[in-house]
Amino acid sequence: MSRIVVTGGAGRLGRSLVAGLAERGHDVLSLDRAVSEAPQLADAEQRAVDLTDADATASALREAKADAVIHLAAIAVPFSAPEDVILRTNAALAMSVLGGAVQAGIGRVVAASSPTVLGYGAPGWLPDRFPLDERTTPAPSNAYALSKHLAEQTLAMLQRQRDDIRFAAFRPCYVIAPEEWDGAPTQQGHTVRERLDDPALSAPALFNYVDARDVAAFADALLQAMPEIPNGETFFVGADDALAREPLAELLPRFVPGSGELAAALTGTAPAFSAAKARRLLGWRPERSWRTELASTDHAETLGASA
């Protein structure tokens, strides 16, 4: 069992991450701007902290006496605030939390980044190949993506300062929380079914997604492996298929001009983003997909209707 601090533990991904780590026997402390009544946090300790305050954050991390920190806290939606606010806030949070963790001597420091660091959605954007993976060159095209790239670079900077601490970053795909399979709105306000029924809704994210509970399993596997794997690794964390009813070889050329030849490499239900590195280094692979989760929801609804 480890003592783990999760910043932003009251958020959409944070709630599932905290719950999943607690279920796996870890002692979890959530640091967020307010204490939450969310039931997923019932088995975790919580503390309200202004994480943009570097002194307060460093103090909270020292007092936590933690084995690991997973930094999630951020303005989490691109264009949900003015670009300067997103960049300033997320960069400050990264420096405050990650730097504070190093000051506190916490041995494993992990930051959540984003697939958006690759710059998809920018006019004329094309990768060198599909699927996209950790070798694809980042090219942030908005303040949110840049702030996440800065978080990765902050980790790299700190690693150059402290070779006695283990660092890692991960890029979770479009997170779907457990309640969203049951029809709750997703991050962009649409339901999962609406995103499937209208490909234009999922196209801006290149049809990527991941179940939040699978991210929790990834985090557990990562923390266990960090002493053994190369220091400073970055991982994509996504489902094994695309959030689409049609193959991406057919869909991507409709929404990413000029991608037809590249997209042809994505056969069958293959996603645009590869999580093969996490499988190879950590032994992790996602357990859930929209096919299994929506099917279980449909089954439950059918049982309810016949009762």
TADA-V816609 format. One line per field, one symbol per residue. phi: phi as a letter, one per 30 degrees, with the letter a starting at -180 (. if undefined). Layout:
phi->???
This chain:
phi->.ccbccdidcdededdddddddddjdcccccadbdcceddcdccdbbdbdddddddddddddddhcdabccceadcbeidbeedddddddddddddddddddediddbbbbdcaedddidjdeidbddacddadddddaebaddddddddddddeddddddbdcccbabbcddedcdeddddjdddecjcdddddddbeddceechidaadeddddddeddddddedcdedidbbdbaddbcdadcddecdeddcbeicedddedcdhceddcccdddddccicbdcbbddddddddddddddddcd
